Amino acid sequence: RWQTSSMKTLFENYRDHSHTEPLFYDDGQTLHRFDRCGETVVLGYGKLLMYRDRLAFLGDGRTDTFYFKDITHMAIHGGKVLVFSTVKGEHYEIKNERPRSARKYLAGYETLKQ
């Protein structure tokens, strides 16, 4: 797709961006973790931020940070739910209240993790 190609080119230019400033963010997100029984546990409601080396979730008085080096797989489910797994065997999903592009997070991760 031309959008994905355009986003990857854009993210290539972000490699030298400050690691303290987010590239972009979206409000109205809910972070879920799948527990060992396959049930989802809501960890918080808040803001998802993408930096050049990590995702951060700020919500409900807590910050969850997921460095790209610790994410083993990321995908989009159902067109708008961002799902990913970590080296610790944890599985997460981020759902949104408002429309947002999950594709930009996936393209950013795929381009910047290298």
N, C-alpha and C positions, 0 to 999 in steps of 0.2 A: 504494500500500500504506500502511496505517496506520503501520507501523514506520518507513518512510522519512519520512513526514510528521512523525512524532514526533521522529525524529532531527534533521531540518532545523530544527524549532523549538528543540530543545536546542542545536544549533550556533549559532543566532542569538544565544543568550545567552552563548556563548563568545567573541564578538567582542571583549569588553573584558578577557578573561582575560590574564594575564601571558604575554608571549612567551617567557619563560625557563622556564616550567613546562609539561610536556606535558599535553595534555587527557586522553590515555589512551595505552596502549602494549600491545604483545603480544610475549612471548618466543617462542622457537622458530621464528623466521622465517629464510628463505633469500632473499638478494637475488641476482638473475640479471640480466645485461645481454646483449642480443642483439648479436652482432658483425656485421660487414658481410657475412659469408657465411651469415648466418641461424642460426648455431650459438649456443647459450646458454653464457655464461661465468659460473660461480659466483663472485660477488664476496665473499660472506661469509655467515656464519650468526650470528644474534643477535637483537636486539630492534628492532622497528619502533615508532617514536613519532610521534604526531601533535601538532603545536603549532598555534596559531591561524593561522600563516602558512607552514607547511612540514611536510614529512615528514622524519624523520631515521632512519637505519639505523645502529645501533651493533653492530659485530661484528668478530671476528677482529682486534682492535687498530686498527680504523679507523672513521671516521664518514663516512657519505655523507649529504649534506643536499640536499634537493630543495624549493626554494621554490615555492609555488603559482604565482607569476608566471612561472616557468620551465617549468611543466608545461603542455603543449598539449592533452593528452587523457588521460583516465583511465577505465578500465572494469574490469569483473569478468569473468574467463574461467572457465568451468566451475563457477561458483558460489562458488569460494573463492580463486582466484588473482587478485591485484590486478596489473593491467598499466597502464603509463603511458609516455608519450613526452615528450621535452623539446624546448625551442626549438633545441637543438643537434642534433636529429635522432637522439638516443639513445633506445633502447627498453629498458624494464626490466620485470621481473615479480618479484613477491614471493609466495613460496609459504610455507605454514605447515605445521609439524609437528603442531601441535595444532589442534583446532577454534577458529576465531576468525571474527568477522564482517568480511568484506571490505567489506560494505555500509556499515559505520560510517565507514570510511576514504573511500569514494567520496562518501557524503553529506556528510561533513565538508569534503572538498575542494570539492565543488560549491557548498556554502553559504558557506564562508569565503574562497574565492578572489576573491569580488566585492568 
